[in-house]
Amino acid sequence: MFQKKDIIYSDTIGVCIVDDIVKLADNKKDTYQYYLLRSVLDKKKKAYIPVENHTVQLRNLMTVQEAVAVQKEADYEKKSKQIKGEVLYVIENSKNGVRLTENI
C-alpha cells in the first residue's frame, strides 16, 4: 500500500503523487478507500484509484539506473509520453538530490 506524499507511477497519468487516501461510498452505502493521485507533470490531472482491486498499474518509480537504461534504448522515442516523463523526472530529480519515494 502506498502512503500519502509517495511519488509513484500510474499507467493512466504517469508520475504522480499520492495526495490523499480517501473513503468514498458507492450506491449501496459501502465505503472503499481510494488513492487521490495528482500528476506531477500536469497539475490539472488527478485520478481516484481504488486502494484494493484496481486495474490501473500503480508502482514505485524506476531507479535512476533503470531510467538511464530506458533512455538509451533504441526505441526510446516510441515509448509512451508517461514513460518518457517518468524517465526524465527520475533523472532530473536524482541530479537535484531529491528523494523520489517515501515508501516503507
Secondary structure, 3 states (H helix, E strand, C coil): CCCCCCEEEECCCEEEEEEEEEEEECCCCCEEEEEEEEECCCCCCEEEEECCCCCCCEEECCCHHHHHHHHHCCCHHHCCHHHHHHHHHHHHHHHCCCCCCCCC
